[in-house]
Amino acid sequence: MSNSFALDDVDDLTTGTVGEPGQRVFYLQARQGAQVVTLRLEKTQVAALCEYLAAMLADLPPSAVDHDAGDLVEPVVAEWVVGTMGVSYDEAADRILVLAQELLADAEDTEPEGEPAEARMRATRAQVAAFIRRGKGLVAAGRPPCPLCGGPLDPEGHTCVRLNGHRGLRR
């Protein structure tokens, strides 16, 4: 069973990647004091989290404080892979709570064992705004999408399913 984490007042909430576009691995990382929690997730999860957080911040007063999300703290070793995520706003503490739950690997014939681990990370609006800027930049820095099918275009080209494999597209 994996470890769960509760970081009630993070010093930094960031996202980052390791690897080249097309081979990148995305991470969510929170730091509170000397404790660093790193979780692995998918590019689509980073994009969806940024979109949701941006919509949430749009409904809140702007933060008077500016913050820049830091780089990933090395070494980047994920505690576990993120399955589901949730977000809420704690109005009394003026903090945004990001909840990540572990993806439990399950074979087709077996039930997952135990409960998934959780990471609860509370961040300020300024930290979340910095996370959004960084996350959107990382997502946009990936491979461009195919104009026909939306799949990623590799430098050597792409066999587009919309063309029934008859012709490849190049960037």
N, C-alpha and C positions, 0 to 999 in steps of 0.2 A: 504494500500500500504506500502511496506517495504522501509527502508532507503537505500540509495545508499551511497557509500564511495569512496573517492579519496585520497589515501596515496601515495604521490609523491616521498618520500624518506624514505622507511621503515627502522626501526632500526633492525627488525627481521621479517623473513618470515619462518614459520614453519608449520609442520603438526603433528598431534598426534591422539591418540585414547583414548576412555573411554570405559571400559568394558573388558571382557574376550574374547579370540579368539572364534569366532562363534557368539558372541553377541556384538562385538566391534562397536562403532560408530566413524567414521573418521571425523576429522576437519581440516580445513585450517585456519591458524591464522596469521594476520599481526599486527605488533605493530609499531606505530610512536609516539614517546614521550609518553604521558599518554593515547593516544587513542589506544584501542585494538579492532580489528574487527575479529570476529570468525564466520566462515561459516561451515555448515555441508555438507559433500559430501560422495560419495561412495568410497570403496576401489579401485574399478576399475578406478575411476577418478584420484585418487592419483597415481596409477601405470602408467596410460597413461600420466599424467602431468609430472611425473618424467622422463619417457622415452623420451618425446618430448623435455623437457628442457635439458636433457643430450645430445641429438642430436644437439640442438642449441648451447650449450656450446662447443661442439666438433669443431664447425666451427668458434669459436671466440678465440682470444689469451687467454692463461690461466691468471687467476687473480694472481697478486703478493701478495695479501692479503689473509689470511686464516680466516675462520669464522666457528663457530659452531652454528647450529640452536638450539634455546632454547626449553625448554619444553613449553607446553601450559600454558598460564597464566590463573590462576583460578580466579573466577569460570568460567567454560567452558559453556557458554550459546550462542548458535548459533543465529545469526541475522536472517538467512534464509537458505534454502537448495539450493545448487548450481545445476543449470540445465546444462548450457553450459559454456565452458571456451575457452579462446583464449590467445595467447601469441605472443608478438612481441618484437623486439629489437630496442631501441632508441639509434642509434649510436652516435649522438651528445652528449647525456648525459651519454653514456655508462651504460645504465640501461635496465633491462629486465622488460617488462610490462606483468603482469598477470591480465587478465580480467575475472571475474567470473560474470555470470548472474544468477539471481534467477530462480528457477524452479517454474513456476506458476501452481498451482493445478487447474485442470479443470475437471469438471464432463463430462460425455459422451455427454450430451445434451446441454452444455453451452460453450460459448467461454470464455477464460480467460479475466479477467477484468484488464484493464490498461497495462502499460509497465512493464517488469520485472526490479527489482532493479539491480544495478551493483556495483561491487567493483573493483576498479582499484588500483593495487598495483605495484609500481616500486621498484625493488630491484637490488643490485649490483650482479655482476657475482659470487663473493665469497658467498654472501647470498644464491643465487640460487644453487650453488654447495653444500652447507650445507643442503639445503632443499632436494635436490636429495638424498644425503646420508641417511638422516633421513627417508625420504619417502620410499626408497627402503628397508631399514631395517624393517620398520613397516609392509610393505606388505609381506615381506618374513617371518615375525614372526607369521603369521596366520596359520590356519590349513593346513596341507599338502594336495595336490591334489590327487584324485584317479588316479591311473596309467591307468585306462581304459577310464573313462569318463571325467576326469578333475574336477569333482565336489569336494567340500571339504570333507575330511574324519573327522568325529567326533570321539571323544575318545571312544564312545560306538559302533562305526562302521558306515557303510554306505551301503544303498541298492543301488547298482549300476544299472543304467538303461541299461547299456550294457549287463548285465547278466539277463535282463528281470525280475528282482526282485527275482530270484531263490536262490541267495546266497548273503550274505552281506560280505563286506570287512572290515577288521580291520586295524588300523595303526600298 
